[in-house]
Amino acid sequence: MRNMELQKLYQQVDRCKFCKAERNKLQHIHGYGAMNPKLMLILINPTYRNLSSDSRYLGDRFPFIGVRQFWKVLADGGVIDKKVAYGLPLRKNWNDNHTEQIKRELVGNKLFLTNIVKCCYNHSAYPAKAIIKEQLKLLAEEIKTVKPKAIVAFGGLVYKTLTGKSIRLADYQNGSWEKIAEAVSGLGIPVMPCYFPIGRGNPGKAAEILRQSA
């Protein structure tokens, strides 16, 4: 992925006023994947566990570099290759070759992975509402540029932010899609809610829902 519009957008992301005010030294985490993808996978925000958050990291920055559990869930959901995902090492042994493998999986399987908020934190708490509101404008531009056929929203907060509707994931019927709010993308893209795939989420249920979208 070397789209010039996205590169300009991410340069704007990197000038984030919130991170400057807070003297946040962690790098912003951009999106990565295929243009015009089958699925755009959207999460809420990254944390320091991502290896590309380090200020010394010079490569492409995208969600979950160095976090093999996430990629296993995608593999169990049928959207990337299991052999690749289950062959990934622990964070301490992760290197550029593993990142390149994941990049090929995203592009080859017509996926694009990103967060609503690109600011990276040293904790796992949700971003402030003001930050979500501000960066939602940038996400809208990202969506318009990437042009996905459909979106998977990981977590209730992401789903509500994109569609304007609350959902209890335990009541969600697999295969049901909601049109994205016009205020966000202006493209009428269908959105499927999904459990957060690791940590406070439900990996098994997330993989089950992903299989419905594959």
C-alpha positions in Angstrom: 0.0 0.0 0.0 1.6 3.3 -1.2 -1.4 5.5 -1.7 -0.4 9.1 -1.7 -3.7 10.4 -0.3 -3.3 8.1 2.7 0.3 9.1 3.2 -0.7 12.8 3.3 -3.6 11.9 5.7 -1.2 10.0 8.0 1.2 13.0 8.0 -1.7 15.0 9.3 -2.4 12.3 12.0 1.2 12.6 13.1 0.7 16.3 13.8 -2.0 15.5 16.4 -2.5 18.4 18.8 -3.5 16.1 21.7 -0.2 14.1 21.6 1.8 17.3 21.4 0.0 18.8 24.4 0.5 15.6 26.4 4.1 15.2 25.2 3.3 11.7 24.1 6.4 10.2 22.6 4.8 7.1 21.2 4.3 7.1 17.5 0.8 7.2 16.0 -0.4 3.9 14.5 -1.7 4.3 10.9 -3.8 1.9 8.8 -2.5 -0.7 6.4 -3.8 -3.1 3.7 -5.4 -3.3 0.3 -7.2 -0.5 -1.4 -10.8 -1.2 -2.3 -10.7 -4.1 0.2 -13.4 -6.7 0.8 -13.3 -5.8 4.5 -12.0 -2.8 6.5 -11.3 -3.9 10.0 -11.7 -1.0 12.5 -10.6 -1.0 16.2 -10.7 1.9 18.7 -7.1 2.7 19.5 -3.6 1.2 19.8 -1.3 0.8 22.8 2.4 0.6 23.5 2.3 -3.1 23.0 2.5 -2.4 19.2 6.2 -2.5 18.3 5.8 0.3 15.7 4.8 2.7 18.6 8.5 3.0 19.5 10.0 6.3 18.2 12.9 4.4 16.7 10.7 2.3 14.5 10.9 3.4 10.9 8.7 1.0 8.9 5.0 1.0 8.1 2.9 1.4 11.2 -0.4 -0.4 11.6 -2.4 -2.2 14.4 -1.0 -5.2 16.3 2.5 -5.4 15.1 4.1 -7.8 17.5 0.8 -9.1 19.0 0.3 -12.6 17.7 -2.9 -13.3 19.5 -4.8 -10.8 17.3 -3.6 -12.5 14.1 -4.6 -15.9 15.4 -8.2 -14.7 15.9 -8.2 -13.4 12.3 -7.0 -16.8 11.1 -9.6 -18.6 13.2 -12.2 -16.3 11.6 -11.0 -17.4 8.1 -9.8 -14.0 6.9 -6.0 -14.7 6.9 -3.9 -17.9 6.6 -3.7 -20.0 9.7 -0.2 -21.3 8.9 1.1 -17.7 8.9 -0.8 -16.5 12.0 0.1 -19.6 14.1 3.7 -19.3 13.0 4.2 -15.9 14.5 6.4 -15.5 17.6 6.1 -13.8 20.9 6.6 -10.0 20.9 10.2 -10.3 22.1 11.1 -12.5 19.1 9.1 -10.6 16.5 11.1 -9.1 13.6 10.6 -7.3 10.3 10.1 -10.5 8.4 7.0 -11.3 10.5 5.7 -7.8 9.8 6.2 -8.3 6.1 4.3 -11.6 6.3 1.4 -9.9 7.9 1.5 -7.1 5.3 1.2 -9.7 2.5 -1.7 -11.4 4.3 -3.6 -8.1 4.6 -3.1 -7.1 0.9 -3.5 -10.6 -0.5 -6.7 -11.3 1.4 -8.1 -7.8 0.5 -8.2 -6.5 4.0 -7.5 -3.0 5.5 -6.8 -2.7 9.2 -7.0 0.6 11.2 -8.1 2.3 14.4 -10.5 5.2 14.9 -8.0 6.9 17.1 -4.4 6.7 15.8 -2.9 8.1 19.1 -0.9 5.4 21.0 -1.0 5.2 24.8 0.9 3.4 27.6 -2.4 2.1 29.0 -5.5 0.3 27.6 -8.2 2.8 28.7 -10.5 4.2 26.0 -9.5 7.5 24.5 -11.2 10.7 25.6 -14.4 11.7 23.8 -12.8 14.8 22.4 -10.0 12.8 20.8 -12.5 10.3 19.3 -14.6 13.2 17.9 -11.5 14.9 16.4 -10.0 11.8 14.9 -13.3 10.6 13.5 -12.9 13.3 10.9 -9.7 11.7 9.8 -11.2 8.2 9.8 -13.9 9.5 7.5 -11.3 10.6 5.0 -9.4 7.3 5.4 -12.6 5.4 4.7 -13.4 7.5 1.6 -9.8 6.9 0.3 -9.7 3.2 1.0 -13.2 2.5 -0.4 -14.0 -0.8 1.4 -16.9 -2.9 0.4 -17.8 -3.5 4.1 -16.6 -2.7 7.6 -16.1 -4.9 10.7 -16.4 -2.8 13.8 -14.5 -4.4 16.7 -16.3 -3.6 20.0 -19.5 -1.8 20.9 -17.9 1.7 21.1 -16.5 1.4 17.5 -19.9 0.2 16.2 -21.7 3.1 18.0 -19.2 5.6 16.8 -19.6 4.5 13.1 -23.4 3.9 13.0 -24.8 6.0 15.8 -26.5 3.0 17.3 -25.8 1.1 20.5 -25.6 -2.7 20.4 -25.4 -5.5 23.0 -23.1 -8.0 21.2 -24.6 -10.9 23.1 -27.9 -10.2 21.3 -26.3 -9.7 17.9 -27.5 -12.0 15.1 -24.6 -13.2 12.9 -24.8 -11.9 9.4 -26.7 -8.8 10.2 -25.3 -5.6 8.8 -26.0 -1.9 9.5 -25.5 1.0 7.1 -22.7 3.3 8.3 -23.8 6.7 9.4 -23.7 9.2 6.5 -21.9 11.7 8.8 -18.9 9.4 9.1 -18.3 8.2 5.5 -21.0 9.4 3.1 -20.7 6.1 1.4 -23.4 4.0 2.9 -21.0 1.2 3.7 -22.4 -1.8 5.5 -21.0 -2.4 9.0 -20.9 -5.6 11.0 -20.3 -5.5 14.8 -17.8 -7.9 16.3 -16.4 -8.7 19.7 -13.0 -7.2 20.5 -10.7 -10.0 19.5 -8.2 -10.0 22.5 -7.9 -8.7 26.0 -11.2 -7.5 27.4 -13.0 -9.0 24.3 -14.1 -12.5 23.3 -11.7 -14.2 20.8 -13.9 -17.2 20.2 -17.0 -15.2 19.5 -15.0 -12.7 17.4 -13.7 -15.5 15.2 -17.3 -16.9 14.8 -18.6 -13.5 13.6 -15.6 -13.0 11.3 -16.4 -16.4 9.7 -19.8 -14.9 8.8 -18.1 -12.0 6.9 -15.4 -14.0 5.2 
